[in-house]
Amino acid sequence: MPKGPAPKPTELRLLHGDRADRVNEHEPIPVDEAPQCPDEVSDAVREIWDYTVEHLDHMGLAKACDRDALLCYCEAVIRHRQASRVLAQSPILIKGRNDSLVTNPAVRAQRDAAHVIRHFAQEFGLTPSARSRIEVDRRRVGDDENPFAGTG
């Protein structure tokens, strides 16, 4: 994973007057439609999917090409919940070989799922810090409450 801040979106580079050699004029533009949940997912994954896509769509960030990455995010949320349930009913340290105490394997499952969730949440703008780096045209998102949204 590259170090440093996330790359600035091309539209923002243009607004800020960045040097021409720093602007990708051939950036792909995704189809502007919401991703469709695959049919074979569990009801629990579909619940996370529907909730997340609703919020991404409201922010103007739901794109069909993000389907598989979004599915990984939703499945990680379910794995994290499952591991958390196991840990709520069992100790953090359990007896291992030779009766020594070892960390419950559910701790690692929970931690790994949390890492995946955090990574994809950053990519999709689902954390406060990620949203602070994203700019959207509020007129396109449908901000009917503020007639001046997106004008300056």
Buried (B, 14 or more C-beta within 10 A) or exposed (E): EEEEEEEBBBEEBEEEEEEEEEBEEEEEEEEEEBBEBEEEBEEBBBBBBEEBBEBBBEBBBBBEEBBEBBBBBBBBBBBBBBBBEBBEEEEEEEEEEEEEEEEBEBBEBBEBBBEBBBBBBBBBBBEEEBBEBBEBEBBEBEBEEEEEBBEE
